[in-house]
């Protein structure tokens, strides 16, 4: 069993994957969770997490661009683009979507703001 898992892990590390345990439970490994175990800086992890978030924003005509990361204060600055820039729900997207995901990937993130 472990050889199948290891093969699947090696084959799919870059795009994320799922598999079933022997008891039938489906396990999902998503790229932004895997990056915590790779040798990346916090800024690289933040940028990678934004890449994972980007498709859902783009599906609604928006986008997000990384601006800066201040490790001392825990502040991440991003710029919401496209339909996100003028959307009345941009604040919810920023706090409940982007900030929440970035905090999962880099617990040192304290705040995310749109500039």
The 8 nearest C-alpha neighbors of each residue, nearest first, counted from 0:
[[1, 3, 2, 4, 5, 21, 20, 6],
 [0, 2, 4, 3, 5, 6, 7, 8],
 [1, 3, 5, 4, 0, 6, 7, 8],
 [4, 2, 6, 0, 1, 5, 7, 8],
 [3, 5, 1, 7, 2, 6, 8, 0],
 [6, 4, 8, 2, 7, 3, 1, 9],
 [5, 7, 3, 9, 8, 4, 2, 10],
 [8, 6, 10, 4, 5, 9, 11, 3],
 [7, 9, 5, 11, 6, 10, 12, 4],
 [8, 10, 6, 7, 12, 11, 5, 4],
 [11, 9, 7, 8, 6, 12, 13, 5],
 [12, 10, 8, 13, 14, 9, 15, 16],
 [13, 11, 8, 15, 9, 14, 10, 30],
 [12, 14, 11, 15, 30, 10, 9, 33],
 [15, 13, 11, 12, 30, 16, 29, 10],
 [16, 14, 29, 30, 28, 12, 11, 13],
 [15, 17, 28, 11, 27, 29, 14, 18],
 [18, 16, 27, 26, 28, 25, 19, 15],
 [17, 19, 26, 25, 20, 27, 16, 4],
 [20, 18, 25, 24, 23, 26, 21, 17],
 [19, 21, 23, 24, 22, 25, 18, 26],
 [20, 22, 23, 19, 24, 0, 25, 18],
 [23, 21, 20, 24, 19, 25, 26, 18],
 [24, 22, 20, 19, 21, 25, 18, 26],
 [25, 23, 20, 19, 22, 26, 21, 18],
 [24, 26, 19, 18, 23, 20, 27, 17],
 [25, 27, 17, 18, 19, 24, 28, 20],
 [28, 26, 17, 16, 29, 25, 18, 15],
 [29, 27, 16, 15, 17, 30, 26, 32],
 [28, 30, 15, 32, 31, 27, 33, 16],
 [29, 31, 15, 33, 32, 14, 34, 28],
 [30, 32, 34, 48, 33, 29, 104, 51],
 [33, 31, 30, 29, 34, 35, 104, 28],
 [32, 34, 30, 35, 31, 36, 29, 28],
 [33, 35, 37, 36, 31, 32, 30, 44],
 [36, 34, 33, 37, 32, 104, 31, 44],
 [37, 35, 34, 33, 38, 32, 39, 31],
 [38, 36, 34, 35, 39, 33, 40, 44],
 [37, 39, 36, 40, 35, 34, 44, 41],
 [40, 38, 37, 43, 44, 41, 34, 35],
 [41, 39, 43, 42, 44, 38, 45, 37],
 [40, 42, 44, 43, 45, 39, 105, 70],
 [41, 43, 45, 40, 44, 46, 68, 39],
 [42, 44, 46, 40, 45, 41, 39, 47],
 [45, 43, 41, 47, 42, 46, 48, 40],
 [46, 44, 42, 48, 43, 47, 41, 101],
 [45, 47, 49, 43, 44, 48, 42, 50],
 [48, 46, 50, 44, 49, 45, 43, 51],
 [47, 49, 51, 45, 50, 46, 31, 44],
 [50, 48, 52, 46, 51, 47, 53, 45],
 [51, 49, 47, 53, 48, 52, 46, 54],
 [50, 52, 48, 49, 53, 47, 31, 54],
 [53, 51, 49, 50, 54, 55, 48, 56],
 [52, 54, 50, 56, 55, 51, 49, 62],
 [55, 53, 57, 56, 52, 58, 51, 50],
 [54, 56, 58, 57, 53, 52, 59, 51],
 [57, 55, 61, 53, 62, 54, 58, 59],
 [56, 58, 61, 60, 54, 59, 62, 55],
 [57, 59, 55, 56, 60, 54, 61, 53],
 [60, 58, 57, 56, 61, 55, 82, 83],
 [59, 61, 57, 82, 58, 81, 56, 62],
 [62, 60, 81, 82, 83, 57, 56, 80],
 [61, 63, 80, 56, 57, 79, 53, 81],
 [64, 62, 79, 78, 80, 53, 77, 65],
 [63, 65, 78, 77, 66, 79, 62, 80],
 [64, 66, 77, 67, 46, 78, 76, 63],
 [67, 65, 77, 76, 64, 78, 68, 75],
 [68, 66, 76, 75, 65, 69, 77, 74],
 [67, 69, 75, 74, 70, 42, 76, 73],
 [70, 68, 74, 71, 73, 72, 75, 67],
 [69, 71, 73, 72, 68, 74, 107, 108],
 [72, 70, 69, 73, 74, 68, 107, 108],
 [73, 71, 74, 70, 69, 109, 108, 110],
 [74, 72, 108, 109, 70, 69, 107, 71],
 [75, 73, 110, 69, 72, 111, 68, 109],
 [76, 74, 68, 111, 67, 110, 112, 69],
 [75, 77, 112, 67, 66, 111, 113, 114],
 [78, 76, 65, 66, 113, 64, 114, 112],
 [77, 79, 113, 64, 114, 63, 80, 65],
 [78, 80, 63, 84, 83, 62, 113, 77],
 [81, 79, 62, 84, 83, 61, 63, 78],
 [80, 82, 61, 83, 84, 60, 62, 79],
 [81, 83, 61, 60, 84, 85, 86, 80],
 [84, 82, 61, 86, 81, 80, 79, 85],
 [85, 83, 80, 79, 82, 81, 86, 89],
 [86, 84, 83, 82, 87, 89, 81, 80],
 [85, 87, 83, 89, 88, 84, 82, 90],
 [86, 88, 89, 85, 90, 83, 91, 84],
 [87, 89, 86, 91, 90, 92, 83, 85],
 [90, 88, 92, 86, 91, 87, 83, 93],
 [91, 89, 93, 92, 88, 94, 87, 95],
 [90, 92, 94, 88, 93, 95, 89, 96],
 [91, 93, 96, 89, 90, 95, 94, 88],
 [92, 94, 97, 90, 91, 96, 98, 89],
 [95, 93, 98, 91, 96, 92, 97, 90],
 [96, 94, 91, 99, 92, 93, 98, 97],
 [95, 97, 92, 99, 94, 93, 98, 100],
 [96, 98, 93, 100, 99, 94, 101, 92],
 [99, 97, 94, 101, 100, 111, 96, 93],
 [98, 100, 102, 96, 97, 101, 95, 94],
 [101, 99, 103, 97, 102, 98, 96, 104],
 [100, 102, 98, 104, 103, 99, 105, 97],
 [103, 101, 106, 105, 99, 108, 100, 104],
 [104, 102, 100, 101, 105, 106, 99, 32],
 [103, 105, 101, 102, 106, 35, 100, 32],
 [106, 104, 102, 107, 103, 108, 101, 41],
 [105, 107, 102, 108, 103, 104, 101, 109],
 [106, 108, 105, 73, 109, 102, 70, 41],
 [109, 107, 73, 102, 106, 105, 110, 74],
 [110, 108, 73, 74, 107, 111, 102, 72],
 [109, 111, 74, 108, 75, 73, 112, 98],
 [112, 110, 75, 98, 76, 74, 113, 109],
 [111, 113, 76, 77, 114, 75, 110, 93],
 [112, 114, 77, 78, 76, 79, 111, 93],
 [113, 78, 77, 112, 76, 79, 66, 111]]
